[in-house]
Amino acid sequence: MSQREQKKAEAIETWNFVFPNQSNPYGNMFGGELLAIMDTTAAMAAIRYCGRTVSTASSERVIFKRPIFVGDRIKTVAKVVLVGRTSMMVRTDVFVDKGGDEGDVLSTTAHFTLVAFDDERNPAEVPELIVETDKEHKHHELAQQIKAHVGRREERIKHVVEKWS
Ligand SMILES: CC(C)(COP(=O)(O)OP(=O)(O)OC[C@H]1O[C@@H](n2cnc3c(N)ncnc32)[C@H](O)[C@@H]1OP(=O)(O)O)[C@@H](O)C(=O)NCCC(=O)NCCS
C-alpha cells in the first residue's frame, strides 16, 4: 500500500480595493461580494495544497466582525487548517489595511470546505496535513470543533432534510 504524502500548508494572500459597485446601499461592502473573494482565495489555497482542481462543498462560521467600506484596501489570507481524505477545510481571514499604527484590522473570518477531484471529477485523496506551530495547532483544533459541530447539526436536522428533499 502506498504511503500517503504529508505536507505543510501555505498561506495564500489576495489584495483588493473595495469599489462602489461592491457596496450595499449604506456604503458597506456587500457580504456576498466579500464571500466571493474569500471563496476564491480559499480555492487558491486548497489548489496549491493538493495540486488538483477543487470545488467548494460548504462554508461555515462566517463571522462579519467589522464592516468594510468603499475605498478600503483588504487583504484576504487563506490556509488549509484541517484535511479529511478528499476534503480540506480552509480558514479564510479578511483584514482591512488601515496603514499607520493601526495596521491590519481583522474584519471577517470563515471556514470553507473544499473537495479535491481527479480527472474524472471523482473526489481524490489529498496529502496529510503537517501541523507544527502554535498558531497552526490553534487553528487546527478550532477547525476540528467546527467540523464536529457541523456533524452534530446535520444529524439533528437529518429528518427535516429528508422530509423536504
Ligand atoms: C462537493 C461534492 C463533490 C461532494 O460530493 P459527494 O458525492 O458528497 O462526495 P463524497 O461523499 O465522496 O464526499 C467527498 C468529501 O466531501 C465531503 N463533503 C461532502 N459534502 C460536504 C458538505 N456539505 N460539507 C462538508 N464536506 C462535505 C465529505 O465529507 C468527503 O470528505 P472526506 O473525503 O475528507 O471525508 C458535491 O456535492 C458537489 O459537486 N457539489 C457542488 C460543488 C459546487 O458546485 N460548488 C460551488 C462552486 S465551486
The ligand as an ORCA input file, in Angstrom:
! r2SCAN-3c Opt
* xyz 0 1
  C     -18.765     18.585     -3.011
  C     -19.203     17.315     -3.731
  C     -18.150     16.913     -4.735
  C     -19.337     16.204     -2.695
  O     -19.824     15.086     -3.368
  P     -20.205     13.737     -2.580
  O     -20.884     12.824     -3.513
  O     -20.883     14.080     -1.275
  O     -18.773     13.155     -2.335
  P     -18.305     12.217     -1.153
  O     -19.444     11.628     -0.378
  O     -17.309     11.254     -1.742
  O     -17.523     13.236     -0.176
  C     -16.288     13.762     -0.561
  C     -15.780     14.591      0.566
  O     -16.561     15.787      0.656
  C     -17.025     15.958      1.975
  N     -18.318     16.631      1.882
  C     -19.364     16.287      1.090
  N     -20.365     17.154      1.277
  C     -19.951     18.044      2.207
  C     -20.541     19.176      2.836
  N     -21.769     19.595      2.541
  N     -19.823     19.857      3.746
  C     -18.564     19.480      4.047
  N     -17.945     18.420      3.493
  C     -18.636     17.717      2.587
  C     -17.140     14.544      2.535
  O     -17.122     14.557      3.948
  C     -15.886     13.931      1.943
  O     -14.753     14.363      2.686
  P     -13.558     13.337      3.116
  O     -13.196     12.506      1.924
  O     -12.445     14.236      3.516
  O     -14.084     12.523      4.244
  C     -20.559     17.503     -4.470
  O     -21.593     17.690     -3.501
  C     -20.542     18.676     -5.420
  O     -20.012     18.567     -6.521
  N     -21.157     19.803     -5.017
  C     -21.175     21.004     -5.852
  C     -19.912     21.819     -5.649
  C     -20.053     23.185     -6.258
  O     -20.585     23.326     -7.327
  N     -19.566     24.215     -5.531
  C     -19.759     25.581     -5.868
  C     -18.796     26.092     -6.867
  S     -17.109     25.779     -6.517
*
